[in-house]
Amino acid sequence: MKVVAIGGKAFVTGFVLSGVSGEYASSSSAALEKIRKLVQDPKVGLIMVSDDVATPIWDELAAIKSKKAIPLIYEVPGPGSKKEKVEYRAMLRAILGV
């Protein structure tokens, strides 16, 4: 199964450098459009969305999650987020169980 990160350049670049596919989204509406396409791809198992992009479209993401269990859509704190510091590699390993 494929893992895809969606968000701003800094967020996506960090994941791409660790071997994860990425899609840049300059706005929440652009991210939502990309997510809608990705949920139709049977090879995608996990979509990680930057919290700054996901917050404005939370209701739409919840609707997508309620209709499809796979891919899992997970909101991840992005660079500069007011949330606590996050070790992305450790989080990815925990999510994937490796």
GUTI-640538 format. One record per atom (N, C-alpha, C): residue number from 1; residue in one letter; atom name; x, y negated, z negated. Coordinates in nm, 3 decimals, padded with zeros to 5 digits, m for minus. Each point is the difference from the previous one (the first is absolute). Example, Ala and Ser with C-alpha at 12.3 -4.5 7.8 and 13.67 -1.06 7.14 Angstrom:
<pts>
 pos code site      c1      c2      c3
   1    A    N  01.319  00.569 m00.780
   1    A   CA m00.089 m00.119  00.000
   1    A    C  00.090 m00.120  00.000
   2    S    N m00.035 m00.105  00.072
   2    S   CA  00.082 m00.119 m00.006
   2    S    C m00.077 m00.109 m00.073
</pts>
This chain:
<pts>
 pos code site      c1      c2      c3
   1    M    N  00.084  00.118  00.000
   1    M   CA m00.084 m00.118  00.000
   1    M    C  00.088 m00.124  00.000
   2    K    N m00.049 m00.101  00.065
   2    K   CA  00.073 m00.123  00.018
   2    K    C m00.040 m00.102 m00.108
   3    V    N  00.098 m00.080 m00.044
   3    V   CA m00.022 m00.108 m00.097
   3    V    C  00.023 m00.131  00.074
   4    V    N m00.091 m00.097 m00.021
   4    V   CA  00.010 m00.129  00.067
   4    V    C m00.014 m00.112 m00.102
   5    A    N  00.088 m00.099  00.007
   5    A   CA m00.008 m00.119 m00.084
   5    A    C m00.055 m00.116  00.083
   6    I    N m00.092 m00.077 m00.059
   6    I   CA m00.058 m00.115  00.069
   6    I    C  00.012 m00.122 m00.090
   7    G    N  00.052 m00.109  00.056
   7    G   CA  00.013 m00.124 m00.076
   7    G    C  00.090 m00.097  00.073
   8    G    N  00.056 m00.092 m00.077
   8    G   CA  00.092 m00.099  00.055
   8    G    C  00.133  00.063  00.037
   9    K    N  00.086 m00.081  00.063
   9    K   CA  00.127  00.052  00.051
   9    K    C  00.088  00.056 m00.111
  10    A    N  00.014 m00.071 m00.111
  10    A   CA  00.087  00.047 m00.108
  10    A    C m00.050  00.132 m00.057
  11    F    N m00.131  00.012 m00.019
  11    F   CA m00.060  00.121 m00.054
  11    F    C  00.023  00.118  00.094
  12    V    N m00.034 m00.017  00.126
  12    V   CA  00.012  00.108  00.097
  12    V    C  00.145  00.037  00.024
  13    T    N  00.088 m00.099  00.010
  13    T   CA  00.141  00.027  00.024
  13    T    C  00.060  00.087 m00.109
  14    G    N m00.037 m00.024 m00.125
  14    G   CA  00.050  00.082 m00.110
  14    G    C m00.038  00.146  00.017
  15    F    N m00.120  00.025  00.043
  15    F   CA m00.043  00.139  00.020
  15    F    C  00.061  00.060  00.126
  16    V    N  00.012 m00.078  00.105
  16    V   CA  00.060  00.050  00.123
  16    V    C  00.144  00.042 m00.026
  17    L    N  00.073 m00.077 m00.081
  17    L   CA  00.138  00.035 m00.033
  17    L    C  00.009  00.131 m00.078
  18    S    N m00.109  00.038 m00.067
  18    S   CA  00.001  00.127 m00.072
  18    S    C m00.062  00.114  00.081
  19    G    N m00.027 m00.026  00.129
  19    G   CA m00.048  00.107  00.087
  19    G    C m00.149  00.008  00.020
  20    V    N m00.075 m00.099 m00.049
  20    V   CA m00.146  00.000  00.013
  20    V    C m00.038 m00.085  00.121
  21    S    N m00.101  00.041  00.073
  21    S   CA m00.050 m00.082  00.111
  21    S    C m00.062 m00.128 m00.055
  22    G    N  00.000 m00.103  00.080
  22    G   CA m00.057 m00.126 m00.047
  22    G    C m00.071 m00.078  00.108
  23    E    N m00.098 m00.078 m00.044
  23    E   CA m00.077 m00.087  00.089
  23    E    C m00.004 m00.138 m00.066
  24    Y    N  00.053 m00.102  00.069
  24    Y   CA m00.007 m00.135 m00.052
  24    Y    C m00.140 m00.055  00.017
  25    A    N m00.048 m00.071 m00.102
  25    A   CA m00.130 m00.066  00.007
  25    A    C  00.015 m00.141 m00.054
  26    S    N m00.029 m00.097  00.083
  26    S   CA  00.016 m00.140 m00.041
  26    S    C m00.119 m00.051 m00.081
  27    S    N m00.110  00.075  00.000
  27    S   CA m00.118 m00.041 m00.076
  27    S    C m00.076  00.124 m00.046
  28    S    N m00.092 m00.022 m00.091
  28    S   CA m00.081  00.111 m00.051
  28    S    C m00.088  00.058  00.110
  29    S    N m00.053 m00.085  00.086
  29    S   CA m00.086  00.051  00.108
  29    S    C  00.080  00.084  00.099
  30    A    N  00.124 m00.041  00.027
  30    A   CA  00.086  00.080  00.088
  30    A    C  00.032  00.135 m00.065
  31    A    N  00.024 m00.002 m00.131
  31    A   CA  00.027  00.125 m00.072
  31    A    C m00.121  00.092  00.004
  32    L    N m00.119 m00.055 m00.019
  32    L   CA m00.122  00.081  00.002
  32    L    C m00.019  00.066  00.137
  33    E    N  00.030 m00.074  00.105
  33    E   CA m00.011  00.055  00.135
  33    E    C  00.097  00.117  00.018
  34    K    N  00.123 m00.015 m00.049
  34    K   CA  00.100  00.106  00.011
  34    K    C m00.041  00.122 m00.084
  35    I    N m00.054 m00.025 m00.118
  35    I   CA m00.043  00.109 m00.088
  35    I    C m00.113  00.078  00.066
  36    R    N m00.095 m00.069  00.059
  36    R   CA m00.112  00.068  00.068
  36    R    C  00.050  00.092  00.112
  37    K    N  00.104 m00.042  00.070
  37    K   CA  00.057  00.085  00.105
  37    K    C  00.075  00.119 m00.061
  38    L    N  00.075 m00.027 m00.108
  38    L   CA  00.080  00.107 m00.061
  38    L    C m00.085  00.109 m00.064
  39    V    N m00.116 m00.034 m00.055
  39    V   CA m00.083  00.103 m00.063
  39    V    C m00.057  00.097  00.103
  40    Q    N  00.003 m00.039  00.127
  40    Q   CA m00.046  00.090  00.106
  40    Q    C  00.108  00.096  00.046
  41    D    N  00.125 m00.025 m00.039
  41    D   CA  00.113  00.084  00.041
  41    D    C  00.013  00.118 m00.098
  42    P    N m00.020  00.122  00.046
  42    P   CA  00.006  00.115 m00.090
  42    P    C  00.141  00.029 m00.055
  43    K    N  00.102 m00.061  00.059
  43    K   CA  00.136  00.021 m00.049
  43    K    C  00.034 m00.088 m00.120
  44    V    N m00.079 m00.105 m00.026
  44    V   CA  00.027 m00.092 m00.110
  44    V    C m00.062  00.055 m00.129
  45    G    N  00.085  00.016 m00.103
  45    G   CA m00.047  00.053 m00.128
  45    G    C m00.004 m00.103 m00.111
  46    L    N  00.079 m00.108  00.014
  46    L   CA  00.008 m00.103 m00.103
  46    L    C  00.023 m00.134  00.065
  47    I    N m00.080 m00.098 m00.040
  47    I   CA  00.018 m00.139  00.045
  47    I    C  00.026 m00.083 m00.125
  48    M    N  00.118 m00.063 m00.004
  48    M   CA  00.034 m00.088 m00.112
  48    M    C m00.017 m00.143  00.047
  49    V    N m00.083 m00.075 m00.072
  49    V   CA m00.032 m00.137  00.038
  49    V    C  00.053 m00.095 m00.106
  50    S    N  00.067 m00.105  00.044
  50    S   CA  00.050 m00.102 m00.092
  50    S    C m00.118 m00.064 m00.073
  51    D    N  00.015 m00.023 m00.131
  51    D   CA m00.111 m00.054 m00.078
  51    D    C m00.045 m00.138  00.046
  52    D    N  00.091 m00.082  00.050
  52    D   CA m00.040 m00.133  00.046
  52    D    C m00.089  00.007  00.124
  53    V    N  00.017  00.103  00.080
  53    V   CA m00.083  00.021  00.119
  53    V    C m00.129  00.073 m00.038
  54    A    N  00.008  00.091 m00.096
  54    A   CA m00.115  00.084 m00.035
  54    A    C m00.105 m00.071 m00.084
  55    T    N  00.040 m00.095 m00.083
  55    T   CA m00.094 m00.064 m00.091
  55    T    C m00.119 m00.064  00.071
  56    P    N  00.021 m00.080  00.105
  56    P   CA m00.116 m00.061  00.067
  56    P    C m00.092  00.099  00.071
  57    I    N  00.048  00.118  00.033
  57    I   CA m00.083  00.097  00.073
  57    I    C m00.032  00.121 m00.088
  58    W    N  00.003 m00.019 m00.130
  58    W   CA m00.020  00.110 m00.094
  58    W    C m00.133  00.072  00.024
  59    D    N m00.107 m00.075  00.022
  59    D   CA m00.132  00.062  00.021
  59    D    C m00.001  00.089  00.124
  60    E    N  00.062 m00.048  00.107
  60    E   CA  00.006  00.079  00.124
  60    E    C  00.084  00.125 m00.019
  61    L    N  00.111 m00.013 m00.074
  61    L   CA  00.084  00.117 m00.027
  61    L    C m00.075  00.102 m00.085
  62    A    N m00.076 m00.047 m00.098
  62    A   CA m00.079  00.091 m00.083
  62    A    C m00.102  00.075  00.083
  63    A    N m00.060 m00.067  00.097
  63    A   CA m00.097  00.065  00.087
  63    A    C  00.067  00.108  00.085
  64    I    N  00.120 m00.031  00.052
  64    I   CA  00.073  00.098  00.079
  64    I    C  00.039  00.120 m00.086
  65    K    N  00.047 m00.027 m00.121
  65    K   CA  00.041  00.108 m00.092
  65    K    C m00.117  00.090 m00.036
  66    S    N m00.119 m00.059 m00.013
  66    S   CA m00.117  00.081 m00.039
  66    S    C m00.046  00.093  00.112
  67    K    N  00.035 m00.034  00.124
  67    K   CA m00.043  00.082  00.113
  67    K    C  00.102  00.107  00.039
  68    K    N  00.128 m00.027 m00.027
  68    K   CA  00.105  00.094  00.040
  68    K    C  00.097  00.020 m00.114
  69    A    N  00.023  00.124 m00.037
  69    A   CA  00.095  00.030 m00.107
  69    A    C  00.144 m00.006  00.051
  70    I    N  00.019  00.034  00.126
  70    I   CA  00.132 m00.002  00.061
  70    I    C m00.009 m00.087  00.125
  71    P    N  00.086 m00.096  00.014
  71    P   CA  00.120 m00.025 m00.078
  71    P    C m00.032 m00.075 m00.129
  72    L    N  00.086  00.022 m00.097
  72    L   CA m00.007 m00.072 m00.125
  72    L    C  00.046 m00.142  00.026
  73    I    N m00.076 m00.099 m00.047
  73    I   CA  00.039 m00.140  00.015
  73    I    C  00.038 m00.050 m00.138
  74    Y    N  00.124 m00.044 m00.012
  74    Y   CA  00.057 m00.035 m00.130
  74    Y    C  00.051 m00.143  00.003
  75    E    N m00.042 m00.082 m00.097
  75    E   CA  00.045 m00.138 m00.011
  75    E    C  00.130 m00.004 m00.081
  76    V    N  00.102 m00.063  00.057
  76    V   CA  00.133 m00.004 m00.062
  76    V    C  00.041 m00.145 m00.019
  77    P    N  00.055 m00.035 m00.116
  77    P   CA  00.048 m00.137 m00.020
  77    P    C  00.107 m00.036  00.103
  78    G    N m00.015 m00.114  00.062
  78    G   CA  00.096 m00.046  00.100
  78    G    C  00.109 m00.086 m00.062
  79    P    N  00.101 m00.035  00.078
  79    P   CA  00.106 m00.086 m00.048
  79    P    C m00.056 m00.134 m00.048
  80    G    N  00.043 m00.044 m00.116
  80    G   CA m00.049 m00.126 m00.055
  80    G    C m00.134  00.011 m00.068
  81    S    N m00.053  00.120 m00.012
  81    S   CA m00.128  00.021 m00.064
  81    S    C  00.011 m00.035 m00.148
  82    K    N m00.107 m00.047 m00.056
  82    K   CA m00.001 m00.034 m00.142
  82    K    C m00.009  00.124 m00.088
  83    K    N m00.021  00.113  00.063
  83    K   CA m00.001  00.124 m00.075
  83    K    C  00.142  00.036 m00.038
  84    E    N  00.014  00.094 m00.090
  84    E   CA  00.133  00.040 m00.046
  84    E    C  00.088  00.051  00.112
  85    K    N  00.129 m00.002 m00.023
  85    K   CA  00.096  00.047  00.099
  85    K    C m00.025  00.148  00.029
  86    V    N  00.005  00.035  00.126
  86    V   CA m00.032  00.137  00.041
  86    V    C  00.118  00.059  00.075
  87    E    N  00.032  00.125 m00.031
  87    E   CA  00.102  00.075  00.074
  87    E    C m00.075  00.079  00.107
  88    Y    N  00.004 m00.049  00.125
  88    Y   CA m00.080  00.058  00.107
  88    Y    C  00.036  00.144  00.032
  89    R    N  00.128  00.032 m00.003
  89    R   CA  00.038  00.138  00.031
  89    R    C m00.056  00.097 m00.103
  90    A    N  00.008 m00.037 m00.127
  90    A   CA m00.054  00.085 m00.107
  90    A    C m00.151  00.013  00.015
  91    M    N m00.067 m00.110  00.035
  91    M   CA m00.145  00.004  00.018
  91    M    C m00.036  00.091  00.116
  92    L    N  00.073 m00.010  00.110
  92    L   CA m00.026  00.083  00.117
  92    L    C  00.021  00.147 m00.033
  93    R    N  00.107  00.031 m00.072
  93    R   CA  00.025  00.139 m00.040
  93    R    C m00.112  00.053 m00.088
  94    A    N m00.049 m00.084 m00.091
  94    A   CA m00.109  00.042 m00.089
  94    A    C m00.127  00.026  00.079
  95    I    N m00.031 m00.088  00.095
  95    I   CA m00.120  00.015  00.081
  95    I    C  00.006  00.127  00.083
  96    L    N  00.117  00.026  00.058
  96    L   CA  00.016  00.116  00.088
  96    L    C  00.030  00.128 m00.076
  97    G    N  00.035 m00.011 m00.127
  97    G   CA  00.029  00.118 m00.080
  97    G    C  00.133  00.065  00.033
  98    V    N  00.098 m00.081  00.039
  98    V   CA  00.133  00.055  00.030
  98    V    C  00.103 m00.049 m00.100
</pts>
